[in-house]
């Protein structure tokens, strides 16, 4: 495929106005995130490998990365102690980061919170149609916000661990996450359920110990026989909620966190 032809293909869904997905935020040129509390953002741990977050700011309320006018500096980044970027499946397990903003975001029509799902993945459902919004480069040097729909399963083929959600790219050119979508939060039935981690070739299932299976490219955008992996949030909710409660500016916000049927609280 000629370079110019590949640049015209769309891998990351359709352009969308930020007011349709107002929780979506810019983490960096290579990562997206979701505002889940006025002071906190969810994204991928991988987004902070080898970077100094003190030099970074989160962009909010924009449909185009080039025109972001609301930017809040990052105060602190929390990553699970048990996350290992070199671990099984290239660190997709536990690939979650909680970003504390230097000041609370002011909510508006284009800046809103995403509810985090607390219920376990429904065992009777083989796959669920979920959406993903991000600033991935579906076209060369593109900066626009996009949204996609994917059939998502808890584990796929040989990847049977329940802490991984995934979608499979069947044909070349199919819609898929792309460079810039890492860290974006997968939304199922209106709730944030997982963080976009990385892709892994289907050859992983043929030989998990092969060098090719153990090393991902950045994102195999629209490449057939590729799995896209998402770090499931539900197992990490106690860790996430402890951070929000312990590091929140406002105790009143903590008091407003409701109970759920499981006895776990989530921010609203």
Backbone as a ProteinNet text record, in pm:
[ID]
protein_1_A
[PRIMARY]
XXXXXXXXXXXXXXXXXXXXXXXXXXXXXXXXXXXXXXXXXXXXXXXXXXXXXXXXXXXXXXXXXXXXXXXXXXXXXXXXXXXXXXXXXXXXXXXXXXXXXXXXXXXXXXXXXXXXXXXXXXXXXXXXXXXXXXXXXXXXXXXXXXXXXXXXXXXXXXXXXXXXXXXXXXXXXXXXXXXXXXXXXXXXXXXXXXXXXXXXXXXXXXXXXXXXXXXXXXXXXXXXXXXXXXXXXXXXXXXXXXXXXXXXXXXXXXXXXXXXXXXXXXXX
[TERTIARY]
84.7	0	88.6	60.7	138.3	116.5	220.2	213.3	95.1	75.8	-32.9	-169.8	-180.2	-306.6	-334.1	-230.1	-247	-287.2	-236.1	-267.8	-415	-484	-623.2	-719	-669	-754.8	-793.9	-912.5	-959.1	-956.4	-878.4	-867.9	-932.9	-956.6	-1001.2	-1139.4	-1230.2	-1369.3	-1400.8	-1502	-1550.4	-1521	-1503.1	-1483.4	-1606.7	-1584.1	-1694.3	-1670.4	-1777.5	-1767.8	-1743.4	-1659	-1624.9	-1748.9	-1853	-1974.5	-2047.3	-2015.4	-2072.8	-1997.7	-1868.9	-1784.5	-1701.3	-1766.8	-1699.3	-1601.4	-1594.2	-1498.2	-1360	-1349.4	-1224.9	-1122.7	-999.2	-893.9	-766	-681.7	-551.6	-446.3	-372.6	-263.2	-130.6	-109.1	13.8	-11.6	92	77	42.7	80.3	59.1	-48.8	-112.4	-208.4	-332.2	-442.3	-571	-605.8	-704.8	-750.1	-895	-946.7	-1085.4	-1093.3	-1168.4	-1191.1	-1296.6	-1259.2	-1350.4	-1385.3	-1323.7	-1342.8	-1288.7	-1340.5	-1287.2	-1136	-1079.2	-936	-855.1	-923.3	-851.8	-889.5	-788.6	-803.2	-753.4	-822.2	-775.7	-708.3	-597.2	-527.7	-439.4	-343.9	-257	-125.4	-75.6	54.4	164.4	148.4	249.2	274.3	175.4	188.3	296.2	342.4	438.7	575	595.9	726.3	826.6	932.6	1038.6	1004.4	898.2	862.2	854.8	871.6	861.5	724.2	635.4	497.9	489.7	593.7	591.4	594.6	634.9	636.7	510.4	413.5	295.5	170.5	74.6	-56.6	-162.9	-279.1	-392.1	-479.2	-513.5	-599.5	-743.7	-835.2	-976.3	-1065.3	-1183.6	-1289.2	-1265.2	-1192.6	-1164.5	-1186.5	-1229.5	-1246.3	-1122.3	-1023.1	-901	-783.7	-683	-567.2	-498.3	-508.5	-440.7	-507.3	-632.6	-706.3	-744.1	-672.4	-703.6	-672.1	-773	-753.9	-761.1	-809.6	-816.2	-707.8	-604.3	-492.3	-458.6	-458.3	-430.1	-306.6	-211.6	-87.6	-112.9	-27.2	-33.8	43.8	-21.3	44.6	113.1	45.5	100.8	41.4	117	70.5	82.7	-25.5	-27.7	-34.5	59.1	65.7	71.9	-2.1	1.6	143	179.1	312.5	336.6	228.5	241.2	240.5	236.5	244.1	388.1	409.3	543.2	534.3	595.3	585.3	648.1	734.9	800.5	737.4	623.5	561.7	478.3	409.2	324	233.8	227.6	151.1	193	326.1	386.2	326.5	289.7	244.5	103.1	22.7	-116.8	-193.6	-154	-215.5	-180.7	-279	-260.5	-208.9	-225.8	-175.5	-271.2	-271.8	-364.8	-288.4	-320.5	-263.9	-375.4	-365.5	-455.7	-375.4	-420.8	-351	-423.8	-351.5	-410.2	-377.2	-479.1	-460.5	-418.5	-341.8	-294.1	-408.1	-517.1	-637	-758	-872.6	-991.2	-1038.7	-1086.9	-1143.9	-1279.3	-1307.1	-1437.6	-1529.6	-1635.5	-1724.9	-1811.9	-1839.2	-1916.8	-1979.3	-2036	-2096.9	-1994.1	-1869.9	-1764.6	-1664.7	-1685.9	-1600.2	-1690.5	-1703.8	-1788.4	-1716.9	-1774.3	-1713.8	-1768.7	-1682.9	-1724.3	-1745.6	-1861.2	-1885.9	-1801.8	-1747.3	-1666.8	-1753.7	-1753.4	-1834.8	-1781.1	-1870.5	-1828.3	-1875.9	-1966.6	-2019.6	-1924.7	-1922.8	-1839	-1891.1	-1801.3	-1837.8	-1946.1	-2057.1	-2167	-2125.1	-2132.2	-2086.4	-2170.8	-2298	-2386.4	-2366.5	-2286.1	-2265.8	-2129.2	-2126.8	-1999.4	-1923.7	-1992.1	-1927.6	-2028.7	-1975.1	-2057.1	-2008.6	-2101.7	-2061.3	-2025.2	-1901.4	-1851	-1792.8	-1779.8	-1726.8	-1593.9	-1515.1	-1384.3	-1362.6	-1338.7	-1310.3	-1164.8	-1096.7	-956.3	-906.2	-784.3	-721.5	-620.7	-648.9	-558.3	-540	-424.2	-390.7	-445	-574.4	-632.1	-587.7	-547.2	-488.8	-356.7	-260.4	-128.2	-139.4	-79.9	-73.3	-210.8	-310.1	-443.6	-447.5	-526.1	-534.8	-678.7	-773.9	-915.3	-958.4	-1057.1	-1115.8	-1203.2	-1189.6	-1265.6	-1334.8	-1438.7	-1507.4	-1530.1	-1516.4	-1532.6	-1620.2	-1676.5	-1751.2	-1682.9	-1669.8	-1604.5	-1682.2	-1681.4	-1729.5	-1617.7	-1645.3	-1541.8	-1573.8	-1471.3	-1487.2	-1393.4	-1424.1	-1334.3	-1237.4	-1116	-1022.2	-1060.7	-966.7	-997.8	-903.3	-961.9	-885.3	-797.3	-665.5	-578.6	-557.9	-597.8	-581.5	-705.4	-697.5	-815.5	-824.1	-727.3	-729.1	-843.7	-917.7	-1035.7	-1001.3	-873.6	-834.9	-801.5	-818.8	-794.5	-923.7	-961	-1067.4	-1001.2	-1064.4	-999.7	-1099.2	-1050.4	-1123.3	-1026.1	-1077.4	-991.6	-1014.8	-905	-911.7	-905.1	-1011.6	-1023.7	-963.9	-986	-942	-852.9	-761	-680.9	-772.8	-745.8	-825.7	-946	-973.6	-1084.8	-1057.4	-1164.5	-1152.3	-1077.5	-988	-912.9	-858.2	-818	-743.1	-615.2	-557.4	-434.8	-344.3	-226.9	-130.5	-196.3	-194	-261.4	-382.9	-432.1	-549.3	-513.9	-386.6	-347.4	-394.2	-448.2	-495.8	-640.8	-701.2	-843	-925.9	-1039	-1120	-1234.6	-1242.8	-1348.1	-1479.3	-1585.8	-1714.9	-1816.7	-1874.1	-1977.3	-2103.3	-2212.9	-2340.9	-2329.2	-2253.9	-2243.5	-2145.4	-2072.6	-1977.8	-1836.1	-1737.9	-1599.6	-1558.3	-1510	-1482	-1336.8	-1260	-1123.8	-1041.3	-909.1	-815	-743.5	-737.5	-669.9	-521.1	-469.3	-329.6	-244.2	-259.7	-171.2	-225	-154.7	-193.1	-94.8	-142.3	-56.2	-96.2	0.5	-33.9	-96.3	-178.6	-244.8	-143.8	-22.6	81.9	118.2	79.9	104.6	42.6	-76.5	-145.4	-79.8	-10.9	59.2	186.3	254.8	379.4	402.9	348	359.4	502.1	597.2	735.5	820.2	760.4	838.3	868.9	982.6	1016.4	909.7	850.4	749.4	625.2	587.8	468	491.3	614	642.9	673.4	672.6	703.9	600.3	534.7	435	499.8	447	481	399.8	400.1	321.3	175.7	107.1	-27.1	-35.9	-77.2	-92.6	-223.1	-228.5	-354.8	-415.3	-534.2	-605.1	-538.1	-454.1	-382.4	-458.4	-490.5	-567.6	-490.4	-564.2	-508.9	-430.9	-490.2	-431.8	-535.1	-490.1	-575.8	-541.5	-643.1	-621.1	-665	-575.3	-595.9	-630.2	-722.7	-766.8	-753.3	-696	-683.3	-817.6	-876.7	-1009.5	-1002.3	-1093.2	-1088.4	-1142.7	-1242.1	-1311.8	-1218.7	-1116.5	-1027.2	-944.1	-933.2	-848.3	-927	-1057	-1138.8	-1098.8	-1069	-1026.3	-902.1	-805.9	-683.8	-717.4	-799.1	-838.3	-913.8	-1010.2	-1092.3	-1011.8	-914.4	-828	-748.4	-702.2	-628	-717.3	-837.4	-929.2	-964.1	-990.3	-1026.7	-908.5	-790.3	-673.5	-611.4	-631.7	-562.2	-656.8	-783.1	-879.6	-863.4	-883.8	-878.7	-998.9	-1111.5	-1237.7	-1291.3	-1302.5	-1363.8	-1513	-1570.7	-1713.4	-1738	-1642.2	-1655.8	-1654.9	-1568.7	-1561.8	-1693.7	-1753.6	-1879.2	-1992.3	-1975.2	-2080.4	-2068.9	-1965.5	-1948	-2048.2	-2135.8	-2243.3	-2199.4	-2275.2	-2253.8	-2313.3	-2257.9	-2314.5	-2358.5	-2420.3	-2468.2	-2354	-2233.4	-2119.6	-2049.8	-2095.7	-2031.5	-1910.6	-1888.3	-1778.3	-1833.1	-1754.3	-1799.3	-1730.4	-1801.5	-1742.1	-1773.3	-1682.5	-1704	-1809.3	-1876.3	-1979.7	-1953.6
-118.5	0	123.9	216.5	337.9	420	496	575.2	670.5	740	837	770.7	644.8	573.2	534.1	488.8	448.9	568.7	687.9	806.1	843	802.8	839.4	742	630.9	534	583.8	545.8	582.9	460.4	467.3	357	389.5	514.5	553.8	615.4	554.4	594.5	724.6	793.8	916.9	1035.8	1151.3	1272.2	1298.3	1349	1372.5	1503.6	1573.2	1696.7	1663.4	1740.5	1714.8	1713.8	1786.2	1790.8	1656.2	1568.8	1433.8	1340.9	1369.8	1289.1	1384.7	1467.6	1579	1538.7	1410.9	1361.1	1338.4	1342.3	1307.8	1420.1	1383.7	1483.5	1442	1540	1517.6	1501.3	1391.2	1369.2	1412.1	1373.3	1406	1381.5	1396.9	1371	1225.2	1137.3	994.2	933.2	1012.2	954.6	1041	971.9	1031.5	987.6	1051.3	1010.9	1049.5	1026.5	1060.5	1127.5	1235.5	1306.2	1230.3	1180.8	1099.8	1166.5	1278.9	1357.4	1496.2	1604.9	1736.7	1748	1662.7	1670.1	1553.4	1454.3	1333.2	1285	1229.8	1176.1	1032.2	946.1	808.9	799.2	728.3	703.8	580.5	558.1	440.1	472.7	378.2	394	411.3	342.3	346.8	488.8	576.1	713.6	793	742.3	817.3	749.1	650.3	584.8	678	711.9	793.4	939.4	989.1	1130.4	1195.1	1326.4	1403.3	1468	1413	1463.4	1606.9	1653.3	1790.1	1894	1850.9	1941.2	1928.6	1849.1	1819.4	1888.5	1909.6	1962.8	1882.6	1870.5	1799.7	1900.2	1868.7	1955.7	1908.6	2000.7	1965.6	2046.9	1991.4	2065.6	2103.4	2018.9	2053.5	1935.1	1964.5	1862.7	1850.9	1936.6	1938.6	1971.2	1886.5	1908.4	2041.6	2090.1	2214.5	2337.3	2323.3	2440.4	2430	2349.3	2334.8	2463.8	2520.9	2646	2624.9	2507	2475.3	2372.7	2415.6	2327.5	2338.1	2224.8	2221.8	2136.1	2191	2118.5	1994	1896.2	1772	1790.2	1758.2	1768.1	1637.8	1526.1	1397.4	1286.6	1178.9	1062.1	938.8	864	741.1	620.5	527.1	404.8	286.4	179.1	63.4	9.7	-21.1	-74.9	-205.4	-277.9	-409.9	-405	-284.2	-276	-291.5	-371.8	-395.2	-391.4	-291.1	-273.8	-388	-463.9	-576.1	-710.4	-704.4	-827	-894.7	-999.5	-1080.2	-992.7	-1025.6	-949.1	-803.3	-782.6	-650.1	-546.2	-587.5	-491.2	-442.3	-509.9	-467.3	-483.8	-584.4	-598.8	-477.7	-420.3	-310.3	-182.3	-170	-52	65.8	115.3	220.4	327.2	451.4	562.2	657.1	708.8	813.3	942.6	1042.6	1171	1273.2	1333.7	1440.8	1574.7	1655.8	1786.8	1888.4	1988	2090.6	2175.7	2182.9	2253.4	2182.7	2187.6	2117.2	2174.4	2087.3	2131.6	2196.6	2302.1	2367.6	2299.4	2238.3	2162.3	2255.4	2209.7	2289	2194.8	2250.9	2168.8	2081.4	2127.3	2052.5	1987.8	2003.2	1940	1876.1	1743.9	1671.5	1545.8	1482.5	1363.6	1236.1	1135.6	1002.3	915.5	851.7	757.1	631.7	579.4	457.7	338.8	234.9	116.9	35.2	-16.9	-96.9	-241.5	-270.1	-405.6	-496.5	-623.2	-719.6	-741.1	-784.6	-811	-918.6	-895.5	-993.5	-1126.5	-1233.2	-1363.9	-1418.7	-1378.6	-1432.1	-1363.3	-1257.2	-1180.2	-1211.5	-1267.5	-1300.3	-1174.6	-1079.3	-952.2	-839.1	-719.5	-600.4	-495.4	-416.5	-307.1	-187.4	-145.4	-36	72.7	192.2	304.1	350.3	410.7	462	595.7	699.1	831.8	866.2	918.6	953	1042.3	1089.6	1179.6	1104.4	977.2	895.5	948.2	921.4	969.7	874	881.3	793.2	832.2	956.6	1006.4	1071.2	1068.6	1123.8	1265.2	1287.9	1418.7	1473.7	1386.9	1432.8	1468.1	1568.5	1611.7	1614.1	1565.5	1573.8	1459	1486.2	1386.1	1290.5	1160.7	1058.3	965.2	898.4	798.4	672.4	557.2	427.9	336.7	234.6	130.2	-3.6	-84.5	-214.2	-321.9	-445	-558	-597.6	-595.1	-615.9	-739.9	-820.4	-940.7	-935.3	-1015.8	-1029.8	-1142.3	-1104	-1199.5	-1234.7	-1289.4	-1331	-1443.1	-1546.2	-1663.1	-1714.3	-1710.6	-1767.4	-1673	-1547.4	-1450.2	-1460	-1541.7	-1576.2	-1503.4	-1421.6	-1352.9	-1252.7	-1253.7	-1168.2	-1021.6	-990.3	-850.9	-780.8	-852.1	-795	-799.4	-686.4	-682.2	-664.8	-712.6	-698.8	-696.3	-644.2	-649.3	-696.5	-764.2	-823.9	-756.2	-720	-662.9	-778.2	-797	-913.9	-889.1	-770.2	-740.4	-616.8	-614.2	-494	-376	-263.8	-144.4	-131.2	-233.5	-222.7	-112.1	-56.4	45.1	-12.6	66.9	23.2	145.3	129.4	237.7	263	380.8	413.6	495.4	530.3	607.1	735.5	755.8	870.4	831.1	707.6	659.3	586	556.6	488.7	570.3	501.8	570.2	611.6	609.6	644.7	538.5	579.7	489.5	431.1	299.8	227.1	243.2	278.6	304.5	200.7	127.9	28.8	66.2	82.1	117	239.7	338.1	465.9	471.9	363.7	359.2	332.2	398.3	369.9	237.9	144.1	9.5	-35.3	28.6	-18.8	90.7	77.5	173.7	110	182.2	132.2	116.6	-4.7	-32	-41.1	-149.9	-170.1	-281.8	-303.8	-411.3	-526.7	-645.5	-762.6	-846.1	-897.4	-976.7	-1109.6	-1161.8	-1289.1	-1402.7	-1382.4	-1484.5	-1511.8	-1420.9	-1446.3	-1579	-1606.9	-1729.8	-1854	-1838.8	-1951.7	-1985.6	-1881.3	-1901.9	-1783.4	-1789	-1676.3	-1637.8	-1729.4	-1701.8	-1648.5	-1632.4	-1583.9	-1436	-1388.8	-1246.2	-1157.4	-1203.2	-1122.2	-1104.3	-1211.3	-1204.9	-1123	-1116.7	-1046.5	-900.3	-850.6	-710.7	-649.8	-545.9	-478.1	-361.6	-328.4	-202	-99.3	26.6	123.8	80.8	105.8	51.7	3.6	-123.9	-176.3	-128.1	-1.5	61.1	-9.1	-64.6	-125.4	-246.3	-315.3	-433	-558.5	-642.7	-763.3	-856.4	-942.8	-1040.7	-973.5	-867.3	-795	-785.5	-808.2	-785.5	-649.1	-574.6	-454.2	-483.6	-456	-493.5	-371.7	-392.4	-287.1	-337.6	-256.3	-292.8	-270.1	-378.6	-375	-299.3	-204.2	-118.1	-183.5	-269.7	-321.7	-381.5	-460.9	-515.2	-408.1	-290	-184.1	-75.5	-93	12.2	46.5	-50.7	-12.8	76.2	43.5	124.9	265.1	273.4	402.3	487.6	427.9	502.3	550.2	471.4	512.7	637.2	642.7	760.6	883.5	869.2	983.2	1034.5	943.6	985.7	1048.6	990.2	1033.6	1161.9	1190.1	1303.6	1409.3	1399.5	1498.7	1627.5	1741.2	1870.8	1888.9	1831.4	1858.6	1735.4	1741.2	1632.3	1624.2	1736.6	1736.9	1649.5	1649.7	1565	1418.2	1384.2	1245.7	1203.5	1294.3	1262.2	1241.1	1296.5	1286.3	1160.2	1078.2	955.1	850.8	801.4	712.6	567.8	494.4	350.7	277.9	162.6	77.1	-52.8	-139.1	-266.6	-352.2	-332.2	-411.7	-349	-230.9	-164.1	-84.5	-71.4	8.5	143.8	246.9	380.5	427.4	507.1	564	711.5	788.4	932.3	964.4	1075.4	1118.9	1263.2
0	0	0	-89.5	-95.7	30.4	68.4	190.4	187.9	72.9	66.8	75.3	26.4	36.4	181.2	251.3	390.3	475.7	441.9	520.5	510.5	404	384.9	452.1	498.7	565.2	704.6	746.8	879.6	970	1076.2	1171.1	1304.7	1331.3	1465.3	1463.6	1390.6	1395.3	1325.7	1377.4	1317	1407.4	1345.8	1424.5	1510	1630.1	1722.8	1797.3	1827.1	1903.9	2050.7	2116.2	2255.7	2344.8	2306.3	2388.5	2391.6	2296.8	2296.2	2392.1	2413.4	2503.1	2589.4	2671	2739.2	2848.2	2878.3	2976.2	2914.9	2783	2714.6	2727.7	2764	2784.3	2712.6	2688.3	2624.7	2733.5	2729.3	2823.1	2761.3	2637.7	2565.5	2418	2338	2195	2168.5	2260.1	2238	2326.7	2412.3	2506.3	2527	2553.5	2587.1	2729.1	2791	2923.3	2943.3	3064.5	3095.6	3232	3239.6	3365.5	3445.8	3563.3	3643.9	3776.9	3803	3924.1	3888.5	3943.3	3906.4	3923.8	4008.1	4037.1	3981.9	3922.7	3883.3	3743.5	3676.2	3541.3	3540.9	3467.3	3445.2	3309.6	3304	3178	3197.1	3107.4	3114.9	3184.4	3261.7	3326.3	3222.5	3110.4	3004	2955.2	2969.2	2919.7	2992.4	3106.6	3186.2	3194.5	3110	3104.6	3036.9	3107.8	3050.5	3030.5	3095.9	3081.8	3219.6	3223.3	3346.9	3352.4	3433.5	3435.4	3486.3	3557	3609.7	3498.6	3379.8	3264.6	3180.5	3227	3146.4	3200.9	3110.9	3147.6	3074.3	3135.1	3075	3001.6	2874.9	2795.8	2802.7	2827.9	2844.7	2751.7	2723.4	2656.9	2512.8	2437.9	2298.4	2205	2083.7	1980.1	1893.1	1918.4	1838	1929.6	1929.1	2015.5	1988.9	1866.3	1830.6	1890.8	1934.3	1982	2129.3	2204.8	2346.9	2421.4	2487.9	2561.8	2712.5	2755.5	2898.2	2928.4	2995.7	3026.3	3174.3	3243.3	3386.7	3411.3	3483.7	3510	3594.5	3574.3	3651.3	3781.4	3891.7	4022.1	4061.3	4034.7	4075.1	3990.3	3974.1	3899.4	3988.2	3998.2	4078.5	3985.1	4004.2	3923.8	4019.6	3993.2	4084.7	4103.1	4226.8	4254.8	4180.6	4152.9	4092.1	3939.6	3881.1	3734.8	3691	3587.8	3534	3383.3	3323.3	3178.7	3101.3	3166	3097.5	3134.6	3198.2	3247	3139.7	3181	3093.6	3007.7	2879	2780.9	2777.4	2793.3	2777.9	2870.6	2989.1	3088	3071.3	2991.4	2976.2	3106.6	3186.8	3318	3404.4	3467.9	3562.8	3496.5	3365.7	3293.9	3315.7	3438.1	3479	3556.7	3532.5	3609.5	3650.2	3771.6	3819	3826	3754.5	3746.1	3832.3	3926.1	4006.8	3941.9	3919.5	3859.3	3965	3923.3	4015.9	4069.8	3995.6	4041.1	3982.7	4050.6	4000.2	3867.6	3781.1	3653.7	3678.5	3605.4	3612.7	3512.9	3562.6	3476.2	3392.4	3269.1	3173.7	3071.9	2966.8	2862.3	2792.2	2787.5	2718.5	2814.1	2944	3045.1	3150.3	3143.6	3237.7	3285.9	3387.7	3446.9	3384.8	3377.2	3334	3456.7	3465.6	3574.2	3552.3	3660.5	3653.4	3692.7	3608	3634.4	3750	3832.4	3947.3	3939.2	3848.8	3839.4	3762.2	3797.7	3728	3586.1	3498.9	3359.7	3356.3	3285.3	3285.4	3223.5	3300.9	3256	3141.9	3136.6	3033	2898.2	2895	2772.3	2713	2592.8	2529.1	2493	2431.4	2402.1	2419.3	2440.7	2457.8	2358.7	2306.6	2218.8	2305.8	2295.2	2377.2	2287	2342	2264.4	2321.7	2234.5	2273.4	2204.2	2282.5	2227.8	2254.9	2154.3	2171.4	2060.8	2080.1	1982.7	1896.6	1868.3	1788.7	1647.9	1592.3	1457.7	1352.4	1327.9	1226.6	1087	1070	945.9	984	894.8	925.1	980.4	1096.9	1160.9	1199	1213.6	1251.7	1400.1	1436.7	1576.2	1627.6	1547.5	1583	1675.5	1757.3	1845.6	1765.3	1792.6	1721.5	1820.3	1772.2	1853.6	1770.5	1834.5	1767.2	1851.6	1786.4	1855.1	1829.2	1935	1922.1	1997.4	1944.2	2024.6	2121	2248.8	2350.4	2432.7	2459	2540	2659.5	2759.9	2874	2841	2802.1	2747.4	2604.9	2528.3	2391.1	2350.8	2291.7	2247.3	2361.6	2344.3	2447	2565	2551.2	2659.5	2748	2850.9	2928.9	3062.6	3095.2	3223.3	3230.2	3339.5	3351.9	3376.9	3397.7	3418.7	3287.6	3176.8	3044.7	2963.6	2904.9	2805.5	2670.2	2564.8	2435.1	2320	2209.6	2083.8	1977.1	1876.4	1773.9	1640.3	1573.3	1439	1340	1263.7	1176.5	1039.3	982.4	845.9	842.3	746.8	725.7	696.3	761.5	738.6	828.3	911	1005.6	1106.8	1159	1262.8	1382.3	1439.9	1556.7	1628.8	1754.8	1818.9	1741.2	1759.8	1688	1779.5	1729.8	1808	1858	1988	2048.2	2129.2	2108.7	2181.8	2311	2333.2	2456.6	2576.9	2676.2	2795.7	2790.5	2671.5	2661.7	2732.6	2787.1	2869.2	2787.8	2788.4	2718.7	2795.8	2723.9	2787.3	2740.7	2835.7	2806.4	2883.6	2810.4	2872	2961.3	2912.9	2981.6	3096.8	3122.5	3233	3182.3	3241	3208.9	3270.7	3189.9	3241.1	3224.2	3135	3110.6	3044.7	3057.3	3000.1	2881.7	2770.5	2650.7	2678.3	2658.1	2688.7	2562.3	2485.9	2371	2282.5	2172.3	2081.3	2093.6	2058.2	2055.5	1934.5	1858.7	1740.1	1778.1	1689.1	1714.5	1727.6	1675.9	1687.2	1832.3	1920.9	2063.4	2106.2	2056.1	2095.2	2035.9	1924.2	1863.8	1940.1	1987.3	2060.4	2154	2275.9	2369	2403.8	2384.7	2422.1	2307.4	2189.6	2076.4	2092.6	2038.6	2047.3	1985	1873.4	1805.5	1892.2	1962.7	2045.9	2171.5	2216.1	2340.6	2324	2202.3	2179.1	2086.6	2133.8	2050.8	1979.7	1862.8	1801.7	1877.6	1834.5	1909.8	1906	1798.4	1781.2	1637.8	1620.5	1485.5	1426.4	1389.8	1348.7	1227.8	1244.5	1133.6	1073.7	1150.3	1100.2	1142.5	1045.4	1076.7	1170	1235.1	1328.1	1441.2	1493.2	1605.9	1717.9	1840	1956.5	2015.4	2053.3	2132.6	2274.4	2369.1	2508	2593.5	2686.7	2777.5	2921.3	3007.7	3149.2	3218.3	3266.2	3327.7	3460.4	3480.9	3598.8	3725.8	3712.8	3830.5	3936.7	3899.7	4002.7	4073.4	4013.2	4068.3	4140.9	4153.4	4214.1	4357.6	4444.5	4579.9	4579	4493.1	4480.5	4431.2	4327.8	4270.9	4372.6	4441.1	4536	4655.5	4697.5	4808.1	4770.9	4646.6	4600.4	4600.3	4545.6	4537.4	4676.8	4769	4904.6	4978.4	4961.8	5038	4985.7	4858.5	4797.5	4742.9	4776.1	4729.9	4808.7	4740.7	4807.8	4899.5	4859.6	4927.3	4998.5	5129.9	5204.8	5176.4	5136.9	5102.9	4981.9	4887.5	4768.7	4809.3	4903.3	4950.1	5013.3	5089.5	5156	5057.5	4937	4836	4752.3	4777.2	4700.9	4749.9	4661.5	4705.4	4722	4801	4815.8	4695.6	4662.4	4559.2	4624.6	4545.1	4598.3	4651.2	4594.8	4638.3	4759	4801.2	4912.8	4870.7	4740	4687.8	4648.5	4668.4	4633.7	4506.4	4428.6	4308	4303.1	4242.1	4233.9	4130.4	4150.7	4057.8	4018.2
[MASK]
++++++++++++++++++++++++++++++++++++++++++++++++++++++++++++++++++++++++++++++++++++++++++++++++++++++++++++++++++++++++++++++++++++++++++++++++++++++++++++++++++++++++++++++++++++++++++++++++++++++++++++++++++++++++++++++++++++++++++++++++++++++++++++++++++++++++++++

